[in-house]
């Protein structure tokens, strides 16, 4: 049973990391290169779509890691799992305090109603997101190492 939990956790967290990595290093650079208002409209749509899914994914990942830590408390690697859980908690806190407020504003923007500083706000979101990606990549690496 523990092995199944470990594999499911690694897959769920790994796919989440992959999506967030793709947003940071593939999707947003593509959207930023689009002409006129297309990129901003694409970012607003992404903010709505991923803004609805990612909270469940982050909390679900954290719950799986917590279950792994509890179920494997007396097994090797539990310290790595607990540390990964702490990093995922940090990523949720970062999300709530830094990224979600910008995301909640940007998902409603259109070319007609966006603020004058929309590009600066988008760039700020990107910078915070890069840090969050580094945190969740580290969490994922620790989970993978816990299996070794």
C-alpha positions as CSV (number, residue, x, y, z in Angstrom):
1,X,0.0,0.0,0.0
2,X,2.8,2.4,0.8
3,X,4.5,1.8,-2.5
4,X,1.2,2.7,-4.3
5,X,0.9,5.9,-2.3
6,X,4.5,6.8,-3.1
7,X,4.0,6.3,-6.8
8,X,0.7,8.2,-6.9
9,X,2.3,11.0,-5.0
10,X,5.3,11.2,-7.3
11,X,3.1,11.2,-10.4
12,X,0.7,13.8,-9.1
13,X,3.4,16.1,-7.8
14,X,5.5,15.5,-10.9
15,X,2.7,16.4,-13.3
16,X,1.9,19.5,-11.3
17,X,5.6,20.5,-11.5
18,X,5.6,19.9,-15.2
19,X,2.6,22.1,-15.8
20,X,4.0,24.9,-13.7
21,X,7.4,24.6,-15.4
22,X,5.7,24.8,-18.8
23,X,3.7,27.9,-17.8
24,X,6.9,29.6,-16.7
25,X,9.3,28.6,-19.5
26,X,7.0,27.8,-22.5
27,X,3.5,29.1,-22.3
28,X,4.1,32.6,-20.9
29,X,7.0,33.3,-23.2
30,X,4.9,32.3,-26.2
31,X,2.0,34.5,-25.0
32,X,4.4,37.4,-24.4
33,X,5.6,37.1,-28.0
34,X,2.1,37.3,-29.6
35,X,1.0,40.5,-31.4
36,X,-1.2,43.2,-30.0
37,X,-3.6,42.1,-27.3
38,X,-3.5,38.4,-28.0
39,X,-0.9,37.6,-25.3
40,X,-2.8,39.5,-22.6
41,X,-6.1,37.8,-23.5
42,X,-4.3,34.4,-23.4
43,X,-2.8,35.1,-20.0
44,X,-6.3,36.1,-18.7
45,X,-7.8,32.8,-20.0
46,X,-4.9,30.9,-18.5
47,X,-5.4,32.6,-15.2
48,X,-9.1,31.6,-15.2
49,X,-8.5,28.0,-16.2
50,X,-5.4,27.2,-14.1
51,X,-6.7,29.4,-11.3
52,X,-9.6,27.0,-10.9
53,X,-7.5,23.8,-11.1
54,X,-4.3,24.6,-9.3
55,X,-5.6,25.1,-5.8
56,X,-7.0,21.6,-5.8
57,X,-3.8,20.2,-7.3
58,X,-1.6,22.0,-4.8
59,X,-3.7,21.0,-1.8
60,X,-4.1,17.4,-3.1
61,X,-0.4,17.1,-3.6
62,X,0.2,18.3,-0.1
63,X,-2.3,15.8,1.3
64,X,-0.6,13.0,-0.6
65,X,2.8,14.0,0.8
66,X,1.3,14.2,4.3
67,X,-0.2,10.7,3.9
68,X,3.1,9.4,2.6
69,X,4.9,10.9,5.6
70,X,2.5,9.4,8.1
71,X,2.3,6.0,6.5
72,X,6.0,5.8,6.0
73,X,7.0,7.4,9.4
74,X,9.3,4.5,10.3
75,X,10.8,4.0,6.8
76,X,13.9,5.4,5.3
77,X,13.5,8.7,3.5
78,X,10.7,10.1,5.7
79,X,12.8,13.2,6.5
80,X,13.0,13.9,2.8
81,X,9.3,13.5,2.5
82,X,8.6,15.8,5.4
83,X,11.0,18.4,3.9
84,X,9.2,18.1,0.6
85,X,5.9,18.7,2.4
86,X,7.3,21.8,4.0
87,X,8.4,23.1,0.6
88,X,4.9,22.4,-0.7
89,X,3.4,24.3,2.2
90,X,5.8,27.2,1.4
91,X,4.6,27.1,-2.2
92,X,0.9,27.3,-1.1
93,X,1.7,30.3,1.2
94,X,3.6,32.0,-1.6
95,X,0.7,31.3,-3.9
96,X,-1.9,32.8,-1.5
97,X,0.1,35.8,-0.5
98,X,1.9,36.7,-3.8
99,X,0.5,35.1,-6.9
100,X,-3.2,34.6,-6.3
101,X,-3.9,38.4,-5.7
102,X,-2.3,39.2,-9.1
103,X,-4.0,36.2,-10.8
104,X,-7.4,37.2,-9.4
105,X,-7.0,40.7,-11.0
106,X,-5.5,39.6,-14.3
107,X,-8.1,36.9,-15.0
108,X,-10.7,39.7,-15.5
109,X,-8.6,41.9,-17.7
110,X,-9.5,42.7,-21.3
111,X,-7.8,45.2,-23.6
112,X,-10.6,47.6,-22.6
113,X,-10.4,47.4,-18.8
114,X,-6.8,46.4,-18.0
115,X,-4.9,48.8,-15.8
116,X,-2.1,50.9,-17.2
117,X,0.5,48.8,-15.3
118,X,-0.8,45.4,-16.4
119,X,2.5,44.5,-18.0
120,X,4.4,45.3,-14.8
121,X,1.9,43.2,-12.8
122,X,2.3,40.3,-15.2
123,X,6.1,40.5,-15.0
124,X,5.8,40.6,-11.2
125,X,3.6,37.5,-11.3
126,X,6.2,35.8,-13.5
127,X,9.0,36.6,-11.1
128,X,7.1,35.1,-8.2
129,X,6.1,32.1,-10.3
130,X,9.8,31.4,-11.1
131,X,10.6,31.2,-7.4
132,X,7.5,29.0,-6.8
133,X,8.6,26.7,-9.6
134,X,12.1,26.3,-8.0
135,X,10.4,25.5,-4.7
136,X,8.2,22.8,-6.1
137,X,10.9,21.3,-8.3
138,X,13.0,21.0,-5.1
139,X,10.0,19.3,-3.4
140,X,9.7,16.9,-6.3
141,X,13.4,16.1,-6.2
142,X,13.2,15.3,-2.5
143,X,10.3,13.0,-3.1
144,X,12.1,11.2,-5.8
145,X,15.2,10.9,-3.6
146,X,13.1,9.5,-0.8
147,X,12.4,6.5,-3.0
148,X,16.1,5.8,-3.6
